[in-house]
Amino acid sequence: GTRNIKIALRRLRKFARDTDVEALHGWFNGSVQRILRQHHAFDPEGIFIGDGSYLFVPDNPRYEGSSLMLFDEHNHVVSADEQKKLTPEQLRRCRWRRCYRVVMLLHTNRELDFFRCAGVRVLGGKQSELEPLYELVDGFVAAVGPGVMRLLILDRGFIDGERIGRCKTEHGIDVVIPLRRNMDAFQDMLGLQRLPDVRFEEYRRDRRASIPRLPKGAPERRVPERILRREAKRQATLAARKAEEPRPAPAAAKLRLRSEVAAVGEVRSWTSCPVPLTVTICRETYADEHQEQWMLADTRPPAGPDRSRRDYELREQIEERWKQGKVYTNLASFSSRAFSLVAQQVVFVLLTYTLLQLYLERTRRAELNRRTMPRIRDQLRPRNSVVILYYANYFARLSHLEHQELVLTLGEDARQKVLQKTRQLRLDVARALPNPRPP
């Protein structure tokens, strides 16, 4: 029996290794999304977040399609030009790491009740994520039809005026994306904000939607010892790195006193984007009185100066999903160096996570969707175990202690009968499932 199981597993592994990666992507980004729509898995608001991330593997060149790249201490890629600008101390904190790249579309709502993967592509580490992201958008619309995706929130790494305009004109999808400082639209806004018509309003972040909550009466769980040890080790590493860093800037330079926003509509300075934009100017004032500005471009017409910024804050959630996938699931723990198996692991882990989210919502446990996987398992684990006794069409529901008390208070003759019956049941259970394939 064991030999046959090993043979079957080897055949299954070979079958999985021979899977075409593009066909796998097409299946998940097409057929799976159509089935999810049939089960009403997409919210009418149609909020989607696009992002990419790196999956790190051991420094073994046999990982098919992987790339060896230089990363800084925050796991950001350091280009050749950036290396020349770094100080020796900063360069010493960088390290070479082998990696893959994953691009994902994440579906959620403003209340953060769920997080579902609506598209994924696994790439080599040096492949650009810009074109695959917009291909995911086109593929999603082709699979489920127009009108499902209504708002797409992106990071500045996906800036492409022509593709953003096509999302709006061909698919009816509005896009929120930050502007780079070297763009004409950004420089124009620096001048336009001085006009009297541009009025800044104080912005206060609403943190209620981003705080995961448990239902009332849910018991608190003790943090596992392994988690405490891992966190203590992480804090020690951070403290050691901080001790090696040069003296930080004064605290006043980092203490933000207030945030302000102002919106300007009908901006056409982005010549490659064929649709007019609403640019939201975000101004941060710090304790040492210096100010910093960043800007968001939105293909929707103006509707309050803070709308684009509140929507863009939802993008933080995809960062949390990446973290949970890498820490609490097997998203990046690859047991094979074949690219086809790497892609399959990523796809099926994200599919499992999506189905779990859908299950929790259908069972009215949507509040668990924002929890980590260990926390979800703790909440779904059975918390009560009972013993049921049947006799003459009657039954009694007893706890283990009640059952133990009942047995200990029986008379000698009754105890012997219970003991004999218990031994017989134990032997019957041991022989209930014999080997169906005896050697």
PyMOL commands that set and color helices and strands:
alter all, ss='L'
color gray80, all
select helices_A, chain A and resi 2-17+21-38+80-85+88-92+130-144+156-158+161-171+184-192+225-244+251-253+307-328+339-362+366-370+373-380+400-408+412-430
alter helices_A, ss='H'
color red, helices_A
select strands_A, chain A and resi 47-57+67-71+95-108+116-124+151-153+174-178+201-203+256-267+277-286+291-298+387-391+394-398
alter strands_A, ss='S'
color yellow, strands_A
deselect
rebuild
show_as cartoon
